Amino acid sequence: MRTGLARVAVLALLPWPAVAADSGDTAWMLTATALVLFMTLPGLALFYAGLVRSRNVLSVLMQCFAIASVVSILWVLAGYSLAFGDGGPVQAVIGGLGRAFLAGLDAGAVHVAYPNVPESVFLMFQLTFAIITPALVIGAFAERMRFGAMLLFSVLWFALVYVPVAHWVWGGGWLAGFGFRDFAGGAVVHINAGVAALVAALVLGNRRGFPVQPMPPHNLPTTVAGAGMLWVGWFGFNAGSAVAANGAAGMAMLVTHTAAAAGCFAWMCQEWLKFGKPSVLGVVTGMVAGLGTITPASGYVGPGGALVIGLLAGTVCFWATQYLKRRLQIDDSLDVFPVHGVGGFMGTLLTGVFGTAALGGIDPTDGRSLVVQIGVQLLGAVVTLAWSGGMTFVILKVVGAFTPLRVTPEEETEGLDIALHEERGYNL
């Protein structure tokens, strides 16, 4: 899906194509867009809601819906323009404001880089990625962050972290120029959100009672339902990133499913060996780890590479979760960093390994050697990690200077549903 800097820069100077969009590609991209939005609402919302304690279930649902609404408005106002617009002399760093308020968009306009689909469909597809990325972060500070602080943080994080990184990788920015490969969001979505989650968990501190007090999920069937929606929705996430109804989309769907299944199986086995029993929570978490890790590679690898990536995801992310919470005792409430951050970083590097023809890759490396491509992948992953981590810390400190980040101890004990929204998830 993702084009290089040179192609985008040249196409940006051309007049709008006087061609009609392909109806088959358009139909698929409309479907993929709906699937990716379905991942957040209700998929991620239910997945997270089941993992928290019953007194906080509505707060998580509220945060997901609020982020979806505010990010959508920001995307129309300037987000799309800054991420995918022509930045002129600063194109390597950020797009321009020439498409602010979606200026020049009409029903017949097609995207300059993808004239097979209407621009309205392309920008809506990209909007669903912009929605789910900050929504992933809320899992790190679940059950303890004030709603107003969360909303302000999400607005600033979207503008200062997500949009620039999306432009660097997908909008013709400097990482695209280096040949960095991120088919559907290993760096833009998963490293970005995972590192932000870790920083947020450290800045806000642990929940009251962690790690001594048990804090099990209050409703695992809800989590499993949400996980199933994520699995299905992820086909739009990865296969939709081909921006066409073609063989590349079909292969992306196949490798996505393969990695999810392998991640499930590997996590289940690790849990079985360590604790003597596999858990439902472990199975669905392993599935998410497999999906997140295959995401950057999904347009570049074959089934064999996907199988290895999924097995590594389920194994490495499992041990990362154990180390973060049991050894370091960092309360990343819903394991965003060890699953998405670690998985996204690993998948980004493995894209350089299994994306080569010698190891079953299906996309050319433009003549770059395996070592060079891995180096480029490492550069993109480290830059994303540093930018997201540093900016997240600054944003949290700025927000904290204007409003308390965390609820009071009494509100945390009472639960955010009543304390912040005057509602209960269950009236039994």
C-alpha positions as CSV (number, residue, x, y, z in Angstrom):
1,M,0.0,0.0,0.0
2,R,2.6,2.5,1.0
3,T,4.4,4.4,-1.7
4,G,7.9,5.8,-1.6
5,L,8.7,9.5,-1.2
6,A,9.7,10.0,-4.8
7,R,6.4,8.6,-6.2
8,V,4.2,10.6,-3.8
9,A,6.2,13.8,-4.5
10,V,5.9,13.5,-8.3
11,L,2.2,12.5,-8.1
12,A,1.5,15.5,-5.8
13,L,2.5,17.8,-8.6
14,L,0.2,16.3,-11.2
15,P,-3.4,17.4,-11.9
16,W,-6.2,15.3,-10.5
17,P,-6.6,12.2,-12.6
18,A,-9.5,12.5,-15.0
19,V,-10.4,8.9,-14.6
20,A,-13.2,7.0,-12.8
21,A,-12.4,4.9,-9.8
22,D,-12.6,1.1,-10.1
23,S,-15.9,-0.1,-8.8
24,G,-14.5,-3.4,-7.5
25,D,-11.6,-1.8,-5.7
26,T,-14.0,0.9,-4.3
27,A,-16.4,-1.7,-3.0
28,W,-13.6,-3.6,-1.2
29,M,-12.2,-0.4,0.3
30,L,-15.6,0.6,1.6
31,T,-15.9,-2.8,3.2
32,A,-12.3,-2.6,4.6
33,T,-13.0,0.8,6.1
34,A,-16.1,-0.5,7.9
35,L,-14.1,-3.5,9.2
36,V,-11.3,-1.3,10.7
37,L,-13.9,1.0,12.4
38,F,-15.5,-2.2,13.6
39,M,-12.2,-3.0,15.3
40,T,-12.5,0.0,17.6
41,L,-16.3,0.2,17.9
42,P,-17.3,-2.2,19.2
43,G,-14.3,-4.5,19.0
44,L,-11.5,-2.8,21.0
45,A,-14.2,-1.2,23.3
46,L,-15.6,-4.6,24.3
47,F,-12.1,-6.2,24.5
48,Y,-10.9,-3.6,27.0
49,A,-14.3,-3.3,28.8
50,G,-14.2,-7.0,29.8
51,L,-10.7,-6.7,31.1
52,V,-11.3,-4.0,33.7
53,R,-13.2,-4.4,36.9
54,S,-17.0,-4.0,36.8
55,R,-17.0,-0.5,38.4
56,N,-14.9,0.8,35.4
57,V,-16.6,-0.9,32.5
58,L,-18.4,2.2,31.2
59,S,-15.4,4.5,31.5
60,V,-13.5,2.4,29.0
61,L,-16.5,2.3,26.5
62,M,-16.9,6.0,26.9
63,Q,-13.2,6.7,26.2
64,C,-13.3,4.7,23.0
65,F,-16.4,6.5,21.7
66,A,-15.1,9.9,22.7
67,I,-11.8,9.3,21.0
68,A,-13.6,8.1,17.8
69,S,-15.6,11.3,17.7
70,V,-12.9,13.9,18.4
71,V,-10.3,12.3,16.2
72,S,-12.8,12.2,13.3
73,I,-13.4,15.9,13.7
74,L,-9.7,16.7,13.8
75,W,-9.1,14.5,10.8
76,V,-11.5,16.6,8.7
77,L,-10.2,19.9,10.1
78,A,-6.5,19.3,9.4
79,G,-5.3,15.8,10.3
80,Y,-5.7,14.3,6.8
81,S,-4.1,17.3,5.2
82,L,-1.1,17.3,7.5
83,A,-0.6,13.5,7.2
84,F,-1.2,13.1,3.5
85,G,-1.2,16.6,2.0
86,D,1.6,18.3,0.1
87,G,4.1,19.8,2.5
88,G,6.1,21.7,-0.1
89,P,9.6,22.5,1.3
90,V,8.8,20.6,4.5
91,Q,7.3,17.5,2.8
92,A,9.9,15.3,4.4
93,V,8.7,16.3,7.9
94,I,5.0,17.1,7.6
95,G,2.2,17.7,5.1
96,G,0.7,21.1,4.4
97,L,-2.7,22.7,5.1
98,G,-3.8,22.8,1.5
99,R,-6.4,20.1,2.2
100,A,-7.6,21.5,5.5
101,F,-11.3,21.2,5.9
102,L,-11.0,18.7,3.0
103,A,-10.8,21.5,0.6
104,G,-11.3,20.5,-3.0
105,L,-12.9,17.2,-2.2
106,D,-15.9,16.2,-4.3
107,A,-17.6,12.9,-5.0
108,G,-15.7,12.4,-8.3
109,A,-12.2,13.1,-6.9
110,V,-9.8,10.2,-6.8
111,H,-6.6,9.9,-4.8
112,V,-3.4,11.0,-6.7
113,A,-1.4,7.9,-5.6
114,Y,-4.4,5.5,-5.8
115,P,-6.6,6.6,-8.7
116,N,-8.5,3.3,-8.5
117,V,-10.5,4.5,-5.5
118,P,-12.3,7.8,-4.6
119,E,-10.3,10.1,-2.4
120,S,-13.2,10.2,0.0
121,V,-12.9,6.4,0.6
122,F,-9.1,6.6,1.0
123,L,-9.2,9.3,3.6
124,M,-12.0,7.6,5.4
125,F,-10.0,4.4,5.5
126,Q,-7.0,6.2,6.9
127,L,-9.2,7.9,9.5
128,T,-10.1,4.5,11.0
129,F,-6.4,4.0,11.6
130,A,-6.1,7.4,13.2
131,I,-9.0,6.4,15.5
132,I,-7.8,3.1,16.8
133,T,-4.2,4.2,17.5
134,P,-4.9,6.6,20.4
135,A,-7.7,4.3,21.5
136,L,-5.2,1.5,22.1
137,V,-3.2,3.7,24.5
138,I,-6.1,4.0,27.0
139,G,-5.5,0.4,28.0
140,A,-2.4,1.5,29.8
141,F,-4.0,3.9,32.2
142,A,-7.4,2.3,32.5
143,E,-9.2,2.6,35.8
144,R,-7.3,5.7,37.0
145,M,-7.1,8.6,34.5
146,R,-9.6,11.5,34.6
147,F,-11.8,11.7,31.5
148,G,-11.0,15.4,30.7
149,A,-7.3,14.7,31.0
150,M,-7.6,11.7,28.8
151,L,-9.5,13.6,26.1
152,L,-7.0,16.5,26.1
153,F,-4.1,14.1,26.0
154,S,-5.6,12.2,23.1
155,V,-6.2,15.4,21.1
156,L,-2.6,16.5,21.6
157,W,-1.1,13.0,21.1
158,F,-3.0,12.6,17.8
159,A,-1.8,16.0,16.5
160,L,1.8,15.8,17.7
161,V,2.6,12.1,17.6
162,Y,0.3,10.1,15.3
163,V,0.0,12.6,12.4
164,P,3.8,13.3,12.0
165,V,4.7,9.6,12.1
166,A,1.9,8.7,9.7
167,H,3.3,11.3,7.3
168,W,6.9,10.1,7.6
169,V,5.9,6.6,6.8
170,W,2.8,6.8,4.6
171,G,2.4,10.4,3.4
172,G,5.7,10.7,1.5
173,G,7.8,11.7,4.5
174,W,11.5,11.1,5.1
175,L,11.1,7.5,6.3
176,A,9.3,6.5,3.1
177,G,12.3,8.1,1.2
178,F,14.6,5.7,3.1
179,G,12.6,2.7,1.9
180,F,11.1,2.0,5.3
181,R,8.4,-0.7,5.0
182,D,5.3,-0.6,7.1
183,F,2.4,-2.1,5.2
184,A,-0.4,-1.5,7.7
185,G,0.9,0.1,10.9
186,G,3.6,-1.8,12.8
187,A,5.4,1.5,13.5
188,V,2.6,4.0,12.9
189,V,0.1,2.2,15.0
190,H,1.6,-0.4,17.3
191,I,5.0,0.9,18.2
192,N,3.5,4.4,18.5
193,A,0.7,3.3,20.8
194,G,2.7,0.7,22.7
195,V,5.5,3.1,23.7
196,A,3.0,5.9,24.6
197,A,1.2,3.4,26.8
198,L,4.4,2.5,28.7
199,V,5.2,6.1,29.3
200,A,1.6,6.9,30.4
201,A,1.7,4.0,32.8
202,L,4.9,5.2,34.3
203,V,3.8,8.8,34.6
204,L,0.4,8.0,36.2
205,G,1.7,5.3,38.4
206,N,0.2,2.0,39.4
207,R,-3.4,1.4,40.4
208,R,-4.2,1.3,44.1
209,G,-3.4,-2.2,45.3
210,F,-1.2,-3.2,42.4
211,P,0.6,-5.7,42.4
212,V,-0.6,-7.1,45.7
213,Q,-4.3,-7.0,45.2
214,P,-5.7,-9.3,42.5
215,M,-7.3,-7.4,39.6
216,P,-8.8,-10.0,37.3
217,P,-11.0,-9.2,34.3
218,H,-14.6,-8.8,35.4
219,N,-16.2,-10.3,32.2
220,L,-14.1,-12.6,30.0
221,P,-17.0,-13.4,27.6
222,T,-17.2,-9.7,26.7
223,T,-13.4,-9.7,26.1
224,V,-13.6,-12.8,24.0
225,A,-16.4,-11.3,21.9
226,G,-14.3,-8.1,21.4
227,A,-11.3,-10.3,20.5
228,G,-13.3,-12.1,17.8
229,M,-14.3,-8.7,16.3
230,L,-10.7,-7.6,16.3
231,W,-9.6,-10.8,14.5
232,V,-12.3,-10.3,11.7
233,G,-11.8,-6.5,11.6
234,W,-8.0,-7.0,11.2
235,F,-8.6,-8.3,7.7
236,G,-9.7,-4.9,6.7
237,F,-6.8,-3.4,8.6
238,N,-4.1,-5.4,6.7
239,A,-5.8,-6.6,3.5
240,G,-7.4,-3.2,3.0
241,S,-4.0,-1.6,3.0
242,A,-3.4,-3.0,-0.5
243,V,-6.0,-0.4,-1.6
244,A,-7.3,-2.8,-4.2
245,A,-9.2,-6.0,-4.5
246,N,-6.4,-8.0,-5.9
247,G,-3.9,-10.8,-5.1
248,A,-1.9,-8.6,-2.7
249,A,-5.0,-8.1,-0.6
250,G,-5.7,-11.8,-0.7
251,M,-2.2,-12.7,0.4
252,A,-2.3,-10.1,3.2
253,M,-5.5,-11.6,4.5
254,L,-4.0,-15.1,4.4
255,V,-0.8,-14.1,6.3
256,T,-2.8,-12.1,8.8
257,H,-5.0,-15.1,9.7
258,T,-2.0,-17.4,9.8
259,A,0.0,-15.2,12.2
260,A,-3.1,-14.7,14.4
261,A,-3.6,-18.4,14.7
262,A,0.1,-19.0,15.4
263,G,0.1,-16.3,18.0
264,C,-2.9,-17.9,19.7
265,F,-1.2,-21.3,19.8
266,A,2.2,-20.1,20.9
267,W,0.8,-18.0,23.8
268,M,-1.4,-20.9,24.9
269,C,1.6,-23.3,24.9
270,Q,3.8,-20.9,26.9
271,E,1.0,-20.5,29.5
272,W,0.4,-24.2,29.7
273,L,4.1,-24.9,30.3
274,K,4.5,-22.2,32.9
275,F,1.3,-22.4,34.8
276,G,0.1,-25.9,34.0
277,K,-3.2,-24.7,32.5
278,P,-4.0,-22.6,29.4
279,S,-6.3,-19.7,29.8
280,V,-9.0,-18.1,27.7
281,L,-7.4,-14.7,28.4
282,G,-4.1,-16.0,27.2
283,V,-5.5,-17.4,23.9
284,V,-7.1,-14.1,22.9
285,T,-4.1,-12.0,24.0
286,G,-1.9,-14.3,21.9
287,M,-4.1,-13.7,19.0
288,V,-3.8,-9.9,19.3
289,A,0.0,-10.3,19.6
290,G,0.1,-12.3,16.4
291,L,-2.1,-9.7,14.6
292,G,-0.1,-6.7,15.8
293,T,3.2,-8.4,14.9
294,I,2.3,-9.4,11.4
295,T,0.8,-6.0,10.6
296,P,3.9,-4.2,9.2
297,A,4.9,-7.3,7.2
298,S,1.5,-8.3,5.9
299,G,2.0,-7.0,2.4
300,Y,5.6,-8.3,2.1
301,V,5.7,-11.9,3.4
302,G,4.4,-15.2,2.5
303,P,2.6,-17.8,4.6
304,G,5.8,-19.4,5.9
305,G,7.1,-16.1,7.1
306,A,3.8,-15.3,8.7
307,L,3.8,-18.6,10.6
308,V,7.2,-17.9,12.1
309,I,6.2,-14.3,12.9
310,G,3.1,-15.4,14.7
311,L,4.9,-18.1,16.7
312,L,7.5,-15.6,17.8
313,A,4.8,-13.1,18.6
314,G,2.9,-15.4,20.9
315,T,6.2,-16.5,22.7
316,V,8.0,-13.2,23.0
317,C,5.0,-11.0,23.9
318,F,4.0,-13.6,26.5
319,W,7.3,-13.3,28.3
320,A,7.4,-9.5,27.8
321,T,4.1,-9.3,29.7
322,Q,5.4,-11.5,32.5
323,Y,8.6,-9.5,32.8
324,L,6.9,-6.1,32.8
325,K,4.3,-6.8,35.4
326,R,5.9,-9.4,37.6
327,R,9.6,-8.3,37.5
328,L,9.4,-4.6,36.9
329,Q,5.9,-4.2,38.5
330,I,4.8,-1.6,36.0
331,D,1.0,-1.4,35.8
332,D,0.3,-1.2,32.1
333,S,-3.2,-2.2,33.0
334,L,-4.2,-4.0,29.8
335,D,-0.8,-5.0,28.5
336,V,-0.6,-2.5,25.7
337,F,3.2,-2.2,25.6
338,P,4.2,-5.8,25.8
339,V,1.6,-6.8,23.2
340,H,1.5,-3.9,20.8
341,G,4.8,-2.1,21.5
342,V,7.0,-5.2,21.6
343,G,5.0,-7.0,18.9
344,G,5.1,-4.0,16.6
345,F,8.8,-3.5,17.1
346,M,9.6,-7.1,16.5
347,G,7.3,-7.3,13.4
348,T,8.8,-4.2,11.9
349,L,12.3,-5.8,12.1
350,L,11.1,-9.1,10.8
351,T,9.5,-7.3,7.8
352,G,13.1,-6.7,6.7
353,V,13.9,-10.4,7.2
354,F,10.9,-12.3,5.7
355,G,10.1,-9.7,3.1
356,T,13.1,-10.9,1.0
357,A,12.5,-13.3,-1.9
358,A,15.1,-15.7,-0.5
359,L,12.8,-16.3,2.6
360,G,9.5,-16.4,0.8
361,G,8.9,-12.7,0.6
362,I,6.5,-11.5,-2.1
363,D,7.6,-7.9,-2.5
364,P,10.9,-6.7,-4.1
365,T,13.4,-4.9,-1.9
366,D,14.4,-2.5,-4.8
367,G,17.9,-4.0,-4.9
368,R,18.7,-3.5,-1.2
369,S,20.4,-6.3,0.7
370,L,18.9,-8.0,3.7
371,V,21.3,-6.3,6.0
372,V,20.5,-2.8,4.6
373,Q,16.7,-3.4,4.8
374,I,16.9,-4.6,8.4
375,G,18.9,-1.5,9.2
376,V,16.3,0.7,7.6
377,Q,13.6,-1.1,9.5
378,L,15.6,-0.7,12.8
379,L,16.0,3.0,12.1
380,G,12.2,3.5,11.6
381,A,11.3,1.5,14.6
382,V,13.8,3.3,16.9
383,V,12.8,6.8,15.6
384,T,9.1,6.0,16.2
385,L,9.9,4.7,19.7
386,A,11.9,7.8,20.6
387,W,9.4,10.3,19.1
388,S,6.4,8.7,20.7
389,G,8.0,8.2,24.0
390,G,9.5,11.6,24.3
391,M,6.4,13.5,23.0
392,T,4.1,11.4,25.2
393,F,6.0,12.4,28.3
394,V,5.9,16.1,27.3
395,I,2.2,16.0,26.5
396,L,1.3,14.3,29.8
397,K,3.3,16.9,31.7
398,V,1.7,19.8,29.9
399,V,-1.8,18.3,30.4
400,G,-1.0,17.7,34.0
401,A,-0.1,21.4,34.4
402,F,-3.6,22.3,33.5
403,T,-5.7,19.6,35.0
404,P,-5.1,16.6,37.3
405,L,-4.2,13.5,35.3
406,R,-5.4,11.0,37.9
407,V,-8.7,10.6,39.8
408,T,-8.6,10.9,43.6
409,P,-8.0,7.7,45.7
410,E,-11.7,7.9,46.7
411,E,-12.9,8.1,43.1
412,E,-10.6,5.2,42.1
413,T,-12.0,3.1,44.9
414,E,-15.6,4.0,44.0
415,G,-15.0,3.4,40.3
416,L,-14.8,5.7,37.4
417,D,-18.3,4.8,36.1
418,I,-20.0,6.5,39.1
419,A,-17.3,9.0,39.9
420,L,-16.9,10.5,36.4
421,H,-20.1,9.6,34.5
422,E,-22.7,9.0,37.2
423,E,-23.7,5.7,35.6
424,R,-23.3,2.0,36.4
425,G,-22.5,-0.7,33.9
426,Y,-24.6,-3.2,35.8
427,N,-27.7,-2.6,37.9
428,L,-28.4,-6.0,39.4
